[in-house]
Amino acid sequence: MDVKGWAITAGIGAAAGAVAILMMPRNNPTRRLAAKAANKMEDVAWKVGDTISAKMDDFEL
């Protein structure tokens, strides 16, 4: 399997897993853990975006 096929398969698997977790009750420990992980990933994404924006603002053409 090439990289493209693997990436598509992994993406479909991740989407299916996310749907399964979202179908769980809100008080389920697995769902709470997934929500914490998603929140941390969102925070990291914002920090990376801010850092890139700051670097681009400092960059002159």
Helices and strands as residue ranges (DSSP letters): H 3-22, H 29-58
